[in-house]
């Protein structure tokens, strides 16, 4: 740290400044990697700040824009008596390479006010304490740029020096509400010490906010001959007809599995069988055939012109297209013959196929980056640039944890240096250390362990972790299902389970997603596997979404409501503002999200607060008592009885709530309250 004001003690080469500042957050690898943020998103900054003796300490979080100019200064609050921990929020307003610092300082006014109250009440050094207050506020009057506050300080100083007044009135004048308000605006700081400036990479909304919907283009519009049983594949033109329904549900991103030619060698049949029939389409993740590789489009889906038209149609509906970047090959991919050095060759001369025991992927060759890292990396960069040229700004990366971390740091860094708007999502269900490293390396977001966190205790622990402990480097996208993952919770929880998981995902994270069929409550698993039977990875799927919705057998209206709530409430689109609250029931989870929204040219400043009370047991009715942390809700001006009004955004009901509140939630009716605090 470096003292901002000169100090008499030498500080050359010292690690501590005049006011010690330690454990600054969010700081990634001591600043080697930038912490993540999105434009307009609240960033929780924290530090441990203290000084010797008993003088009071004040702390600021200071935000600097990409030019290095100071643009925001936030007074941090104590996070717990005796901890010396301080925290608060800074909010970057544009994209780019920002930075922040923590400033610690001696709080001259708080120190005097505390000492004066103690000594004067004890009758010790009364005139000395009043004289010190007079001198302090007189100096503040001269230094404060605001005329009204300077006048407040001047009048208080005069009253402190007025011996015609009694002692209590003089002290009261020096500690009045107007004086405290003026001091809050213009703190009386001494021995100001700053931490280093730490990097903060601010990215566009899609990097940290959004609702994703996944579907297979080949299934959208696919038709089956009732006489022969043979299928005709859907294509980009027929798939585009599904886009208005996706947009109407409130999704922001439509994610497509690989759209490239699919290998014929070792092609998988239905339900992952080893023998495919002549009409079986194979897994889209087995990329490459005589028709081309990662830079080609499956002939059944159409041409590049058809893909461009699909992207344009999505963009017209304010949907972005995310494309799967699956760096693996079918045995008949052109690379297998043109670049065998890009694969792992076994001792018998054959190329090793992919395995994740007990799973085997005989139709896929994984890449090996150790034999020709430069050549393979250059080819992948070419492919990414190709799809960017065709309108793709988001890549969902398949199994990034099976590639070297250095490669992702290089690839994402290179691409984002050219195009900062490009977003990469890591599909990495793997060890925590690898998931954290991929976030540090540049992935803007990642799949997460959310899928397997089901109980109240598990969810509380995980929500706290992702919103507090890892938010600086790891943005979780809460997918409720995928073609590979149909959790036991969904298999056996009935329709209530689908509602519960959708609420948790959409309210708990600014990023969430679902795979087509979720809204139809598809829940039957392939025996012995955690995935749907008749998996769409290996065959076409004909779904009648409209008929299901018309007959009331669809979750689509409820999904639409959740996404509508998200768009109406900015608090839900930040990650780090989540607070857990207590409930007396062991299956009822309670959390809130709060955001202070700055004034604009057309709107006044306001506060947005959402409280979610959810029964996470899909089989029961639960009741009990919620105990709220009112400080976290920033409730100004509670009514005389200590209550405030909340509106349930799902049912429209309204109640007066306070610190203690009764709830009753039937999983088979409405498993949750999503409450908006009316102000």
Number of C-alpha atoms within 10 A of each C-alpha: 21 20 19 16 12 13 12 7 8 10 15 8 7 9 10 15 22 26 24 20 25 17 12 21 21 26 21 19 10 13 14 11 19 24 26 27 29 24 18 21 26 23 24 20 23 25 27 20 23 24 16 10 6 9 16 18 21 23 30 23 25 21 25 21 20 17 10 13 11 13 13 15 17 17 19 22 15 20 15 9 7 7 11 16 21 23 21 19 22 21 19 25 15 16 19 19 16 24 24 26 20 30 27 29 26 23 19 19 22 19 14 19 17 13 15 24 17 12 14 18 12 10 10 12 12 16 16 13 20 25 14 16 25 25 16 17 25 19 16 24 22 13 12 19 11 12 11 12 20 22 18 22 28 20 18 26 26 17 20 29 18 15 12 8 12 10 17 13 13 22 24 15 20 27 22 13 11 15 22 17 14 20 19 11 13 16 20 20 15 16 18 21 24 25 23 16 17 23 23 28 19 28 24 18 17 21 23 26 22 22 24 24 22 21 21 22 25 25 21 22 22 18 16 15 9 8 6 7 10 13 17 16 18 20 25 24 18 18 19 21 14 16 20 15 14 23 18 14 20 24 24 23 23 23 24 18 22 23 27 24 27 29 28 21 16 18 25 25 21 21 17 21 10 13 12 18 11 9 12 17 24 26 24 23 26 30 31 29 24 12 16 20 22 27 15 17 21 23 14 17 21 15 15 15 11 16 20 16 16 22 21 18 18 22 16 12 14 14 22 23 24 25 21 22 26 21 19 22 27 30 26 24 26 19 19 19 10 9 12 15 20 20 23 19 14 10 8 6 8 10 17 17 21 17 13 7 7 5 9 12 20 18 24 26 25 22 21 19 18 13 13 13 13 11 13 18 16 11 12 16 15 13 17 18 15 14 18 17 11 15 17 19 20 24 22 24 20 19 16 24 19 14 14 13 18 11 16 22 17 15 19 21 16 13 17 15 11 11 14 17 17 20 24 24 26 26 20 20 16 15 9 12 8 16 23 16 18 26 27 23 21 25 27 24 25 25 23 23 16 20 20 14 16 19 16 19 13 12 18 18 13 17 22 16 12 22 22 17 15 18 21 27 27 26 29 26 27 27 25 25 22 19 19 13 18 23 21 16 18 25 19 14 17 16 21 23 22 23 25 23 22 25 22 22 22 25 27 24 25 25 27 23 25 22 19 20 21 20 22 18 19 17 22 16 20 15 10 6 12 16 22 23 17 17 18 23 22 21 21 26 19 13 15 10 17 13 11 15 15 9 8 11 15 20 19 21 13 16 19 17 15 21 20 16 20 19 14 11 17 21 26 26 26 24 27 25 20 25 20 19 19 16 22 13 15 15 20 26 24 22 21 25 26 23 23 15 16 12 10 8 5 6 9 9 10 11 18 20 23 28 25 22 22 26 29 26 22 23 15 15 16 19 17 14 16 22 15 22 17 12 8 16 19 14 15 10 10 12 11 7 7 11 16 19 16 22 19 18 17 15 12 10 11 15 12 14 16 19 13 13 13 12 16 18 20 18 22 15 9 17 25 26 23 23 23 21 21 15 14
